[in-house]
């Protein structure tokens, strides 16, 4: 699977002869699984048509601040375009456009979008040999890279002028490979496999009733998404939940009961580098499940309960090189009980929730955690969104495993 799969790529096309390669570059990004939008300068239309790029990208091409309609003009929101992108690529990057980017000149839609972008920006210079070697061009390249932009070096070969030397824009497939490799190098969990359990389990009483809890699975799902965004391949073992997780780096294993979660967890556990048990697994289940719906005949009903398999304890027993993280939801003696659980179940860390904290626990968009490590270090956090909490947890994990 390509690291660009699911990424939103904004391709900036400028007025150079290498613009003919932009069509192939659009196709290469789409083949890698990316969604592409194109913004081009007006002069670039002399080298490649907006219709070509629009057809290949399956999106409208942007080149003007306004779009003329029958009655009035529609504004093209360059800020929105810049914020939409996961990454922006200027290819070809002419000497004219790159120098304007370096100086902050803003006289067309492409430049305004570049100045609005919050994502990584890559640029692929394309110019004649003498232009490429000119001190002003070197100064432009140095200035742009000092801003955090990433240069995709030009290659050597025959140029439009007939000269032979450096200045050719890198080939489309090579640009995609360069960007993919650069992204991989910045993803701390690339090449790692992460297991996350999430959600509740339902333990059947009869064909229509069950024992369950109020877990929505949101915290675990945010952890899975965070791991995927950090480059990991993720196995999400998800109990009954209304949350739908769609990410090409996440394999969702839908389960219902604790027994099913146990089996699904152990089917992948030996292959993972990090395991996080965020699911709220039922501690007990009915000793026997009625084949038919239990009728409401008596004033009371007794159900004999037996313990379920302790998934987290079994993971601790079988742990080899995995970094194992558990969750503890406590209502009293929180840190003391969490530390006992950490030691008893052979964990590397535990995430403590307290139901006494407003905004934490089940069915909330926020959480307040304390991250406790096996060396006894304790790291409390303020109330945050569960997405932010997931990021905090992985910051701690990455600091330990890398």
Buried (B, 14 or more C-beta within 10 A) or exposed (E): EBBBEBBBBBBBBBBBBBBEBBBBBBBBBBEBBBBBBBBBBEBBBEBBBBEBBBEBBEBEBBBBEEEEEEEEEEEBBBEEBBEBBBBBBBBBBBBBBBBBBBEEEBEBBBBBBBBBBEBBBBBBBBBBBEBBEBEEBEEBBEBBEEEEBBBBEBBEEEBEBEEEBBBBBBBBBBBBBBBBEBBEEEBBBBEBBBBBBBBBBBBBBBEEBBBBBEBBBBBBBBBBBBBBBBBBBBBBBBBBBEBEBEBEBBBBBEBBBBBBBBBBBBEBBEEBBBBBBBBBBBBBBBEEBBEEEEEEEEEEEEBEBEEBBBBBBBBBEEBEEBBBBBBBBBEEEBBEBBBEBBEEBBBBBBBBBBEEBEEBBBEBEBBBBBBBBBEEEEBEBEBBBBBBBBBBBBBBBBEBBE
